[in-house]
Amino acid sequence: MKWEAKTITHKGSKRIAVYFEKNAELIARIKQLEGARWSQSLMAWHLPDTEENRKRFNIAPLSHSLPSVEGIAQIEKFKQLLRSKRYSESTITTYSEALKSFLVFYRNKAIIDITNEDVIIYNNEYILKNNLSASYQNQIVNAIKLFFQTIRDTKMLVDKIHRPKNAKTLPNVLSKEETFRLIDVTTNLKHKTLLALIYSSGLRISEAINMKIIDIDSQRMLIHIKNAKGKKDRYTLLSTKVLGLLREYYTIYKPKSFLFEGQSGDQYSSRSAQSVLQQSAKKAGITRLISLHTLRHSFATHLLESGTDLRYIQDLLGHSSPKTTMIYTHVSSTSLKKIINPFDM
């Protein structure tokens, strides 16, 4: 059986992707490896980029992918700086891994000698050559900017570091009929409640799995989202029908702290939630690729189509800028339906 393994960066993390034609025996074996996951977008299994996994799949040792001694020390200082500024641990990990990638590329060059020209070379010889996304490149730029602002003697002109031009992609949105069908075919009560809550309140998956029981305000019919993206709190809507689901769910499952708990009583994982969505989408006959964030996009679009003011939608979603919320005007069908096609005149 032919297979191919290579190192990749997937959602900001270093992974090893394994490609092979569908084979039950290989799938069973790879499932037994710690941290193994299937990616629909990659159409491959992927695992943590560890020394053990590199040896297992005949990939060069990690020691070939480490920054210089100076670079390792500077990355640790960089982490301490971000913690002192109260960045979240997930952001610290993302930025430090991005910086590590850059410093590995220049492990044979003193940090003090790195210039803006080196950033351009890195973008061309690493980012573009490996077909990495513009969003990942943007993470690298953020990390480099933050890092070199802390270096006293440097040839780097931080303000001159250019950002990639982001593609103007529109969010993927389900129709109301598809959304309700997706939720209706979900027979497991916990799973149904989770999907219904994410859609009806416009939640990010991280907000849903971090939610506590005390965050549900049934008197005011609001949900208190605490310490969300950008360390911001906000309130969003609580649906009457979803409140009924929540009460039924609580009676049966009796969660202790987090609203949604895993089998061992700990916090429910985003991977499990994504798996639930994919299973329900298949049952509902939704063939195009969707994610849990699609439910949040659908919530915003459906509110806009029903006449809700854009400013309220911005507050409900927790967007800092109205420009972010404005994107839903491009996927709303309400205004488009008012236009008479010249072919039908």
Salt bridges, closest charged atoms under 4 A:
ASP49 OD1 - ARG54 NE 2.61
GLU52 OE2 - ARG56 NH2 3.20
GLU76 OE2 - LYS79 NZ 3.61
GLU89 OE2 - ARG83 NE 3.03
ASP113 OD1 - LYS155 NZ 3.49
ASP118 OD2 - LYS109 NZ 2.79
GLU178 OE2 - ARG288 NH1 3.01
GLU207 OE2 - ARG204 NH1 2.49
GLU207 OE2 - ARG234 NH1 2.88
ASP215 OD1 - LYS226 NZ 3.08
ASP217 OD2 - ARG220 NH1 3.68
ASP233 OD2 - HIS224 NE2 3.52
ASP309 OD1 - ARG311 NE 3.08
